[in-house]
């Protein structure tokens, strides 16, 4: 009759049945089907939401968690309106259950997870507040949208308490109605909501002995996580060693509920990329096409945030891997004959997408553009065909390099033995980044180099991999081979006795101002292969057809 009872069997049933409805072509759904390419066949995946499947999932969650609060008598959900995805807040109940199951094996009685959420930001010393986005670990556990909160999770009982700031009544004038703790508990489907100044007392009265805090270094940014600190924490034993790797590892493997959100962000972003390709014309500025993408994602998909700064490179800018920053803000005018590389993804309910499309500004590939594009496409296709549990990610990087080097040799840009090129690490001259990265609540998601994982490789190119792990079912990872003509890297290779022997300078000369091509898909590793979540045209013919469609409609 309470959340004290073990929930694992019920939540596993929920997850299994949810997965069944989300994977069965016979599932009752009422909107347009989406085509998904797998390693062996092209199958029709039912669309994202279905009344029958969603209703049954909601009913099962209510059975599994009978005392879980609800909003207005209905299952607590997040959405941006009737045209957007409805995300059940019980997504976080499943996450909390997974976390508690793991921590019970590592901790004793009285263990409580204590997390600090994101803090209210302002622009430097001004009072301007940028739109808040929750800290990812806090969102994974609690799903709270507001800033300046804390959360506590009783590992033994699985009970979740969120602590919110006590705001002055005057805030209602400027910020709108101040909601009660009871309302927020129902909104977020947690057991209780209290005020932040009650945190220490609430932990003591609930029998907390050891506080598990989040302390670890992100392997992508090199920055430390935000460890919870509050008045009175010195009265408890604090364990800052256990939680980080446990929760980071759990985030690597997505639940069926999380995957539905990621499928949605991919659908919205894919459609936005297609709209950009329809609208692009020589003479437009890169930022105008960025605005097309942003408008589509927010106006159509309800995605207020993007996963990262939009990269809208044209001409030589398409060889700048992280173009679009403050010093190069997508402000070049597209020229007839340019190759464009647009890397953009929307974020919904804090879950990301990361998609790159490459295409000619005028809608027609030249022979050179077609050759480079098809080299990258061949690498992408080969990697996708090889993806399955047990495959080592560095091996996939090498496979992509080998395919592209062979294609460049066939085009006359390279010469010599392919094995010797691979041994000399020539591939890093043309693809200096890693093949891809985990993706989830962060674009470069956590779990790439935990203590139990293979260490980061040291060779050129490979050292930029964001993980060296073997693939496992439930991982979401990007596949993003690219071929770039970056002048400083070409100069270094031409001056290197080891690398210059493979280069044909007179042929490479005409590619000095080519830019680059990248093809990036977001991929779920399944038990027997993969599911490509990204739905954009990839062949030269399909891209040209889509761009021609846009010109005909104009």
C-alpha positions as CSV (number, residue, x, y, z in Angstrom):
1,X,0.0,0.0,0.0
2,X,3.0,2.3,-0.1
3,X,6.2,2.9,-2.0
4,X,8.0,1.0,0.6
5,X,7.1,-2.2,-1.2
6,X,9.7,-3.5,-3.7
7,X,8.9,-2.0,-7.1
8,X,11.5,-3.8,-9.3
9,X,9.2,-6.6,-10.6
10,X,6.5,-4.1,-11.5
11,X,8.8,-1.6,-13.1
12,X,10.5,-4.4,-15.1
13,X,7.0,-5.4,-16.4
14,X,6.3,-1.8,-17.3
15,X,9.6,-1.5,-19.2
16,X,9.2,-4.8,-21.0
17,X,5.6,-4.1,-22.2
18,X,6.5,-0.5,-23.1
19,X,9.4,-1.9,-25.2
20,X,7.0,-4.4,-26.8
21,X,4.6,-1.7,-27.9
22,X,7.5,0.6,-29.0
23,X,9.0,-2.1,-31.2
24,X,6.1,-4.1,-32.6
25,X,4.9,-3.2,-36.1
26,X,1.4,-4.3,-35.0
27,X,1.2,-1.7,-32.2
28,X,-2.0,0.4,-32.5
29,X,-0.8,3.9,-33.5
30,X,-2.6,6.6,-35.4
31,X,-0.2,8.8,-37.2
32,X,2.2,8.5,-40.1
33,X,4.7,5.7,-39.9
34,X,8.5,6.4,-40.0
35,X,10.9,4.3,-41.9
36,X,13.9,3.0,-40.0
37,X,16.9,1.3,-41.6
38,X,18.5,-1.6,-39.7
39,X,21.6,-3.5,-40.4
40,X,19.8,-6.0,-42.6
41,X,16.5,-4.6,-43.7
42,X,14.4,-1.5,-43.9
43,X,11.4,-1.8,-41.6
44,X,8.5,0.4,-40.8
45,X,8.6,1.6,-37.3
46,X,5.3,2.7,-35.8
47,X,5.1,6.4,-34.9
48,X,6.0,7.9,-31.6
49,X,2.7,7.9,-29.8
50,X,-0.3,5.7,-29.8
51,X,-3.4,6.1,-27.7
52,X,-3.6,2.4,-26.9
53,X,0.0,1.8,-26.1
54,X,0.3,5.1,-24.2
55,X,-2.8,4.4,-22.2
56,X,-1.7,0.9,-21.3
57,X,1.7,2.1,-20.3
58,X,0.2,4.7,-18.1
59,X,-2.2,2.2,-16.5
60,X,0.7,-0.2,-15.8
61,X,2.8,2.6,-14.2
62,X,-0.1,3.5,-12.0
63,X,-0.4,-0.2,-10.9
64,X,3.4,-0.3,-10.2
65,X,3.4,2.9,-8.2
66,X,-0.1,3.3,-6.7
67,X,0.8,6.1,-4.4
68,X,2.7,8.1,-7.0
69,X,1.2,11.6,-7.1
70,X,-0.6,12.7,-10.3
71,X,-1.5,16.0,-11.8
72,X,-5.2,16.8,-11.8
73,X,-6.1,13.2,-11.5
74,X,-4.1,12.2,-14.6
75,X,-0.7,10.7,-15.0
76,X,1.9,13.4,-14.5
77,X,3.5,14.2,-17.9
78,X,5.6,16.8,-19.6
79,X,4.7,18.3,-23.0
80,X,4.8,21.6,-24.9
81,X,1.2,21.2,-26.2
82,X,-1.0,18.7,-28.0
83,X,1.2,18.6,-31.1
84,X,4.3,17.6,-29.1
85,X,5.4,14.4,-27.3
86,X,3.9,13.7,-23.9
87,X,6.6,12.3,-21.6
88,X,5.4,10.5,-18.5
89,X,7.2,11.7,-15.3
90,X,7.4,8.0,-14.3
91,X,10.4,7.9,-16.6
92,X,12.3,9.2,-13.6
93,X,10.7,6.6,-11.2
94,X,12.2,3.9,-13.5
95,X,15.6,5.7,-13.3
96,X,15.4,6.0,-9.6
97,X,14.5,2.3,-9.2
98,X,17.5,1.3,-11.4
99,X,19.8,3.5,-9.3
100,X,18.6,2.2,-6.0
101,X,19.0,-1.4,-7.2
102,X,22.6,-0.8,-8.0
103,X,23.4,1.2,-4.8
104,X,21.8,-1.3,-2.5
105,X,24.7,-3.7,-3.5
106,X,27.3,-1.1,-2.5
107,X,25.9,0.7,0.5
108,X,24.6,0.0,4.0
109,X,21.5,1.0,5.9
110,X,20.6,4.7,6.0
111,X,22.2,5.6,2.6
112,X,20.6,8.6,0.8
113,X,21.5,10.0,-2.6
114,X,21.6,13.8,-2.3
115,X,21.9,15.9,-5.5
116,X,22.0,19.6,-6.1
117,X,20.2,20.9,-9.2
118,X,21.2,23.7,-11.5
119,X,21.4,27.2,-10.1
120,X,19.7,30.3,-11.4
121,X,22.0,31.9,-14.0
122,X,22.4,35.6,-14.8
123,X,24.4,37.2,-17.5
124,X,27.6,38.4,-15.7
125,X,26.7,41.1,-13.2
126,X,23.4,42.0,-14.8
127,X,19.9,40.8,-13.7
128,X,19.2,39.2,-17.1
129,X,18.3,35.6,-16.6
130,X,19.0,33.3,-19.6
131,X,16.5,30.4,-20.0
132,X,17.3,27.8,-17.4
133,X,18.2,24.3,-18.3
134,X,18.4,21.7,-15.6
135,X,21.6,19.9,-14.7
136,X,21.6,16.6,-16.4
137,X,22.2,14.2,-13.5
138,X,19.5,16.0,-11.4
139,X,17.1,15.8,-14.3
140,X,17.8,12.0,-14.8
141,X,16.8,11.3,-11.2
142,X,14.1,13.9,-10.5
143,X,12.9,15.5,-13.7
144,X,12.5,18.9,-12.0
145,X,12.5,21.9,-14.4
146,X,13.0,24.8,-11.8
147,X,16.4,26.0,-10.6
148,X,18.0,26.1,-7.2
149,X,16.5,22.8,-6.0
150,X,17.9,19.7,-4.2
151,X,16.8,16.2,-4.2
152,X,17.1,13.2,-1.8
153,X,16.6,9.6,-2.6
154,X,16.3,6.9,0.1
155,X,18.3,4.1,-1.3
156,X,16.6,1.4,0.8
157,X,13.0,2.5,0.4
158,X,13.2,4.2,-3.0
159,X,11.4,7.3,-1.8
160,X,12.2,10.6,-3.5
161,X,12.0,14.0,-1.9
162,X,12.6,17.2,-3.8
163,X,13.6,20.4,-2.0
164,X,12.6,23.7,-3.6
165,X,13.6,27.3,-2.6
166,X,11.0,29.2,-0.5
167,X,10.3,32.2,-2.7
168,X,9.0,35.6,-1.3
169,X,5.4,36.3,-2.0
170,X,6.4,39.3,-4.1
171,X,7.8,36.9,-6.7
172,X,4.2,36.2,-7.7
173,X,4.0,39.7,-9.2
174,X,6.9,39.1,-11.5
175,X,7.0,35.3,-12.0
176,X,3.4,34.2,-11.7
177,X,1.6,32.0,-9.2
178,X,3.8,30.4,-6.5
179,X,2.8,26.8,-6.4
180,X,2.5,24.8,-3.2
181,X,4.7,21.9,-2.3
182,X,1.8,19.5,-2.8
183,X,1.3,20.8,-6.4
184,X,4.9,20.3,-7.2
185,X,5.0,16.8,-5.7
186,X,2.1,15.9,-8.0
187,X,3.6,17.7,-11.0
188,X,6.9,15.8,-10.7
189,X,5.5,12.5,-9.4
190,X,7.7,12.4,-6.4
191,X,6.8,11.3,-2.9
192,X,7.2,14.7,-1.2
193,X,8.3,18.2,-1.8
194,X,9.8,20.3,1.0
195,X,11.7,23.6,1.2
196,X,15.5,23.7,0.9
197,X,15.9,25.1,4.4
198,X,14.3,21.9,5.7
199,X,16.9,19.6,4.0
200,X,19.2,18.7,6.9
201,X,16.3,18.2,9.3
202,X,14.3,16.1,6.8
203,X,17.3,13.8,6.2
204,X,17.8,13.3,9.9
205,X,14.1,12.5,10.6
206,X,14.2,9.9,7.8
207,X,17.2,8.1,9.2
208,X,19.9,9.2,6.8
209,X,23.3,8.1,8.0
210,X,25.4,8.3,4.8
211,X,24.9,10.9,2.1
212,X,26.0,9.8,-1.4
213,X,27.1,12.9,-3.3
214,X,28.1,13.3,-6.9
215,X,31.8,13.9,-7.4
216,X,33.5,12.9,-10.6
217,X,35.3,14.4,-13.6
218,X,33.6,14.5,-17.0
219,X,35.9,12.9,-19.5
220,X,34.8,15.2,-22.3
221,X,35.0,18.6,-20.6
222,X,37.5,17.8,-17.9
223,X,35.3,19.6,-15.4
224,X,34.1,18.3,-12.1
225,X,30.5,17.6,-11.4
226,X,28.5,19.8,-9.0
227,X,28.7,18.2,-5.6
228,X,25.8,18.9,-3.2
229,X,26.5,21.3,-0.4
230,X,24.0,22.7,2.1
231,X,24.0,24.0,5.7
232,X,24.1,21.0,8.0
233,X,25.8,18.6,5.7
234,X,28.7,18.4,8.1
235,X,26.4,16.5,10.5
236,X,26.3,13.4,8.2
237,X,28.9,11.0,6.8
238,X,29.5,11.9,3.2
239,X,30.4,9.3,0.6
240,X,31.5,11.1,-2.6
241,X,33.2,8.0,-4.2
242,X,30.3,5.7,-4.9
243,X,27.6,7.6,-6.8
244,X,29.3,9.1,-9.8
245,X,30.4,6.0,-11.7
246,X,27.2,4.1,-10.8
247,X,24.9,6.8,-12.1
248,X,27.1,7.6,-15.1
249,X,27.1,3.9,-16.1
250,X,23.3,3.8,-15.8
251,X,23.0,6.8,-18.0
252,X,24.9,5.0,-20.8
253,X,22.0,2.5,-21.2
254,X,18.7,4.1,-22.1
255,X,15.3,2.9,-20.9
256,X,12.4,2.4,-23.3
257,X,10.9,5.6,-22.0
258,X,14.1,7.6,-22.6
259,X,14.4,6.2,-26.1
260,X,11.0,7.5,-27.0
261,X,12.1,11.0,-26.2
262,X,15.3,10.6,-28.1
263,X,13.3,9.2,-31.1
264,X,11.2,12.3,-30.9
265,X,14.2,14.8,-30.8
266,X,15.6,12.9,-33.8
267,X,12.3,13.1,-35.7
268,X,12.0,16.9,-35.0
269,X,15.6,17.6,-35.9
270,X,15.5,15.4,-39.0
271,X,12.4,17.3,-40.3
272,X,14.1,20.6,-39.5
273,X,17.3,19.6,-41.4
274,X,15.1,18.6,-44.4
275,X,13.4,22.0,-44.2
276,X,16.8,23.7,-44.3
277,X,17.8,21.7,-47.4
278,X,14.5,22.8,-49.1
279,X,15.1,26.4,-48.3
280,X,18.8,26.9,-48.9
281,X,19.9,29.2,-51.8
282,X,23.2,30.7,-52.8
283,X,23.3,34.3,-51.4
284,X,21.7,33.4,-48.1
285,X,23.6,33.8,-44.9
286,X,24.5,30.8,-42.8
287,X,22.7,32.3,-39.8
288,X,19.5,32.6,-41.9
289,X,19.5,28.8,-42.3
290,X,20.3,28.4,-38.7
291,X,17.1,30.4,-37.9
292,X,15.1,28.1,-40.2
293,X,16.3,25.1,-38.1
294,X,15.6,26.8,-34.8
295,X,12.1,28.0,-35.8
296,X,11.1,24.6,-37.0
297,X,12.3,22.8,-33.8
298,X,10.6,25.2,-31.5
299,X,7.5,26.1,-33.5
300,X,6.8,22.6,-34.7
301,X,8.4,20.4,-32.1
302,X,8.2,22.5,-28.9
303,X,12.0,22.2,-28.5
304,X,13.0,25.4,-26.8
305,X,16.7,24.4,-26.5
306,X,19.3,23.2,-28.9
307,X,21.7,20.4,-28.0
308,X,24.7,22.6,-28.8
309,X,25.6,25.7,-30.8
310,X,24.5,25.2,-34.4
311,X,27.3,24.6,-36.9
312,X,26.3,26.0,-40.3
313,X,29.5,25.9,-42.3
314,X,29.7,26.8,-46.0
315,X,32.7,26.7,-48.3
316,X,35.9,26.5,-46.4
317,X,33.9,27.0,-43.1
318,X,32.6,23.5,-43.6
319,X,36.1,22.2,-42.6
320,X,36.0,24.0,-39.3
321,X,34.9,21.2,-36.9
322,X,33.1,23.4,-34.3
323,X,32.3,26.4,-36.5
324,X,29.5,28.7,-35.3
325,X,31.3,30.0,-32.1
326,X,31.4,33.6,-31.1
327,X,34.5,34.3,-33.3
328,X,32.9,32.7,-36.4
329,X,29.1,33.1,-35.8
330,X,27.6,31.5,-38.9
331,X,27.8,34.8,-40.7
332,X,29.1,34.0,-44.2
333,X,27.0,34.3,-47.4
334,X,26.7,31.1,-49.3
335,X,28.3,31.1,-52.7
336,X,27.1,29.1,-55.8
337,X,29.3,26.0,-55.8
338,X,29.8,25.9,-52.1
339,X,29.6,22.6,-50.1
340,X,27.6,23.1,-46.9
341,X,28.0,21.2,-43.7
342,X,25.2,21.8,-41.1
343,X,25.5,20.1,-37.7
344,X,22.4,20.9,-35.6
345,X,20.2,19.1,-33.1
346,X,17.3,20.1,-30.9
347,X,16.7,19.2,-27.3
348,X,13.4,18.2,-25.7
349,X,12.9,17.5,-22.0
350,X,16.7,17.7,-21.7
351,X,17.2,14.8,-24.2
352,X,19.4,15.7,-27.1
353,X,19.9,14.9,-30.8
354,X,23.0,15.4,-33.0
355,X,22.6,15.3,-36.7
356,X,24.9,16.5,-39.5
357,X,23.9,16.9,-43.2
358,X,26.2,17.9,-46.0
359,X,24.9,19.2,-49.3
360,X,25.7,21.6,-52.1
361,X,24.4,25.2,-51.8
362,X,23.0,25.2,-55.3
363,X,21.3,21.8,-55.0
364,X,23.6,19.9,-57.5
365,X,26.8,18.0,-56.6
366,X,29.8,18.6,-58.7
367,X,32.0,15.6,-59.6
368,X,34.5,16.4,-56.8
369,X,31.7,17.0,-54.3
370,X,30.0,13.8,-55.3
371,X,33.3,11.9,-54.9
372,X,34.1,13.2,-51.4
373,X,30.5,12.8,-50.3
374,X,30.2,9.2,-51.5
375,X,33.5,8.4,-49.8
376,X,32.1,9.5,-46.4
377,X,28.7,7.9,-47.2
378,X,30.5,4.6,-47.9
379,X,32.3,4.8,-44.6
380,X,29.0,5.6,-42.8
381,X,27.3,2.7,-44.5
382,X,30.1,0.2,-43.6
383,X,30.1,1.2,-40.0
384,X,26.3,1.0,-39.7
385,X,26.3,-2.5,-41.2
386,X,28.9,-3.6,-38.7
387,X,27.2,-2.2,-35.5
388,X,26.1,-4.8,-33.0
389,X,26.8,-5.7,-29.4
390,X,30.5,-6.7,-28.8
391,X,32.0,-4.5,-31.5
392,X,34.9,-2.4,-30.3
393,X,34.3,1.3,-31.0
394,X,38.0,2.0,-32.0
395,X,37.6,-0.8,-34.6
396,X,34.7,1.1,-36.1
397,X,36.8,4.3,-36.3
398,X,39.5,2.4,-38.2
399,X,36.9,0.9,-40.5
400,X,35.6,4.3,-41.4
401,X,39.2,5.6,-42.0
402,X,40.1,2.7,-44.2
403,X,37.0,3.1,-46.4
404,X,37.6,6.8,-46.9
405,X,41.3,6.4,-47.6
406,X,40.6,3.8,-50.2
407,X,38.1,6.2,-51.9
408,X,40.5,9.1,-51.8
409,X,43.1,6.8,-53.5
410,X,40.6,5.8,-56.1
411,X,40.0,9.6,-56.8
412,X,43.7,10.1,-57.4
413,X,44.3,12.2,-54.2
414,X,46.4,9.5,-52.5
415,X,48.8,6.8,-53.6
416,X,50.4,3.8,-52.1
417,X,49.6,0.8,-49.9
418,X,46.4,1.1,-47.8
419,X,47.8,-0.9,-44.9
420,X,50.8,1.4,-44.8
421,X,48.5,4.5,-44.8
422,X,46.6,3.0,-41.8
423,X,49.8,2.2,-39.9
424,X,51.1,5.8,-40.5
425,X,47.8,7.1,-39.2
426,X,47.1,9.1,-42.4
427,X,43.4,9.0,-41.7
428,X,43.8,11.6,-39.0
429,X,44.8,14.1,-41.6
430,X,41.4,13.9,-43.2
431,X,39.3,12.9,-40.1
432,X,41.0,14.4,-37.1
433,X,38.0,13.8,-34.8
434,X,36.6,10.6,-33.3
435,X,34.0,8.6,-35.1
436,X,31.2,9.4,-32.6
437,X,30.1,9.7,-29.0
438,X,27.4,8.5,-26.5
439,X,24.3,10.7,-26.6
440,X,21.5,11.3,-24.2
441,X,20.9,14.0,-21.7
442,X,24.1,15.6,-22.9
443,X,25.2,15.7,-26.5
444,X,28.6,14.2,-25.5
445,X,27.0,12.0,-23.0
446,X,28.7,10.5,-19.9
447,X,30.3,7.1,-19.5
448,X,32.9,7.1,-22.1
449,X,35.9,6.5,-19.9
450,X,34.9,5.3,-16.5
451,X,37.5,3.5,-14.3
452,X,36.5,0.0,-15.5
453,X,36.6,1.0,-19.2
454,X,39.4,0.7,-21.8
455,X,41.7,3.7,-21.6
456,X,41.8,6.4,-24.2
457,X,43.9,5.4,-27.2
458,X,47.0,7.5,-27.9
459,X,47.4,7.3,-31.7
460,X,46.5,10.3,-33.9
461,X,42.8,10.5,-34.6
462,X,42.0,7.6,-32.3
463,X,43.0,9.7,-29.3
464,X,40.0,11.9,-30.0
465,X,37.5,9.1,-29.5
466,X,35.1,9.9,-26.7
467,X,34.9,6.2,-25.8
468,X,36.9,3.1,-26.5
469,X,34.3,0.7,-25.1
470,X,32.7,-2.4,-26.7
471,X,29.2,-1.6,-27.8
472,X,26.2,-3.0,-25.8
473,X,22.5,-3.1,-26.4
474,X,20.8,0.0,-25.0
475,X,23.6,2.4,-25.9
476,X,22.9,5.4,-28.1
477,X,25.9,6.6,-30.0
478,X,26.5,8.9,-33.0
479,X,28.1,7.6,-36.2
480,X,29.8,10.7,-37.8
481,X,32.6,10.0,-40.3
482,X,33.9,13.0,-42.0
483,X,36.5,14.0,-44.6
484,X,37.9,17.5,-44.4
485,X,40.6,19.5,-46.2
486,X,42.0,21.5,-43.3
487,X,44.9,23.6,-44.6
488,X,47.1,23.4,-41.5
489,X,46.7,19.6,-41.4
490,X,47.5,19.3,-45.1
491,X,50.6,21.4,-44.7
492,X,51.8,19.3,-41.8
493,X,51.2,16.1,-43.8
494,X,53.0,17.4,-46.9
495,X,56.0,18.3,-44.7
496,X,56.0,14.9,-43.0
497,X,58.3,12.3,-44.6
498,X,56.0,9.6,-43.1
499,X,52.8,11.0,-44.5
500,X,53.8,12.9,-47.7
501,X,54.7,9.7,-49.5
502,X,51.0,8.9,-49.7
503,X,49.8,12.4,-51.0
504,X,49.4,13.5,-54.6
505,X,50.0,17.3,-54.2
506,X,49.0,18.3,-57.6
507,X,45.6,16.6,-57.2
508,X,45.1,17.8,-53.6
509,X,45.7,21.4,-54.7
510,X,42.2,21.9,-56.1
511,X,40.7,20.7,-52.8
512,X,42.4,23.3,-50.7
513,X,39.3,25.4,-50.5
514,X,36.8,22.6,-50.7
515,X,35.9,22.5,-47.0
516,X,34.5,19.2,-45.7
517,X,31.8,16.6,-45.5
518,X,30.4,15.0,-42.5
519,X,27.4,12.5,-42.2
520,X,26.1,12.1,-38.7
521,X,23.4,9.7,-37.5
522,X,22.2,8.9,-34.0
523,X,22.1,5.2,-33.5
524,X,20.6,2.8,-30.9
525,X,22.5,-0.4,-30.4
526,X,20.0,-3.3,-30.2
527,X,20.3,-7.0,-29.2
528,X,20.9,-8.0,-32.8
529,X,22.2,-4.9,-34.6
530,X,21.1,-1.3,-34.5
531,X,18.3,1.2,-35.1
532,X,19.1,4.4,-36.9
533,X,17.1,7.1,-35.2
534,X,17.9,9.8,-37.8
535,X,15.6,10.2,-40.8
536,X,17.2,12.4,-43.4
537,X,18.1,11.8,-47.1
538,X,21.6,10.4,-47.4
539,X,22.3,9.5,-51.0
540,X,23.4,12.1,-53.5
541,X,20.2,11.4,-55.6
542,X,17.9,11.7,-52.6
543,X,19.5,15.0,-51.4
544,X,19.3,16.5,-54.9
545,X,15.7,15.4,-55.2
546,X,14.7,17.0,-51.8
547,X,16.5,20.3,-52.7
548,X,14.8,20.4,-56.1
549,X,11.5,19.9,-54.4
550,X,12.1,23.0,-52.4
551,X,13.0,25.0,-55.4
552,X,9.9,23.9,-57.3
553,X,7.7,24.8,-54.3
554,X,9.2,28.3,-54.0
